[in-house]
Amino acid sequence: MQMTDSREIAADRQTVWAALLSADVLKECVPGCQAMAGSPEEGFEATVVQKVGPVKATFKGAVSLSDIVEGESLTLTGEGKGGAAGFAKGGAKVTLSDLPDGGTLLGYDVDAKVGGKLAQLGSRIIDGVARKMADQFFERFQTVVEGPSETGEDTEPGAEGEQKKGWMKKVFGE
C-alpha cells in the first residue's frame, strides 16, 4: 500500500522537527501503541496492539530513522512481528517546509506491507486499515504539535476518546 499526503501544522518547523524525534510524541501518535522507547540515534523499540479485520495481534518491533536532513526531511522505517498473525513493515518519507503564514507543511509518502495471516485478509482490507492508521498517526501528530484548541482549553490526557491537546508543551516544557 502506498499513500502520499500532507498536513498544514500551525507550528514552526523546529517544533515539528523536535516532535518527529521524540519517543513520547511518537508513542502518543501511533495508533494502538502500548510502549515506545529509544532515541533517534539508536532507533526506537515499540509495542503496538492492532486489530485488522478478525485478527488482533500485538506487534513488537523497531523503528529507525534514516536519510536525515536536519529540520527538512527524514525517513521513518519500522518492522513488527505479531506472532501467528504475521508481520507488518513499512516506512514514511517525511518532508517539512515553511508555509507563508508561518506554519509548517508536513508532507509524507507512506509504503506498508504485511505478511502471514494478515496478508490472507485481502489487499482491500489491509490497504484500508493501513491508510486509516497513517491518517490517524498524522492527525494525532498535528493535534499534539499544535497544542491547545482555539477555545484555549487544555485537555488532560487519559480519558477515552479525548483529544490530547497541549501535550508538546508538557513534553518540552514550553
PEMO-V846455 format. One record per helix or strand of 2 or more residues. SS is the DSSP state (helix for helix, strand for strand). FROM is the first residue (numbers start at 1). TO is the last residue. If there is no record, write none. Layout:
# PEMO-V846455
ss=SS from=FROM to=TO
ss=SS from=FROM to=TO
This chain:
# PEMO-V846455
ss=strand from=2 to=9
ss=helix from=13 to=20
ss=helix from=23 to=29
ss=strand from=33 to=39
ss=strand from=43 to=52
ss=strand from=55 to=69
ss=strand from=73 to=81
ss=helix from=83 to=85
ss=strand from=87 to=98
ss=strand from=104 to=115
ss=helix from=116 to=121
ss=helix from=123 to=146
ss=helix from=167 to=172
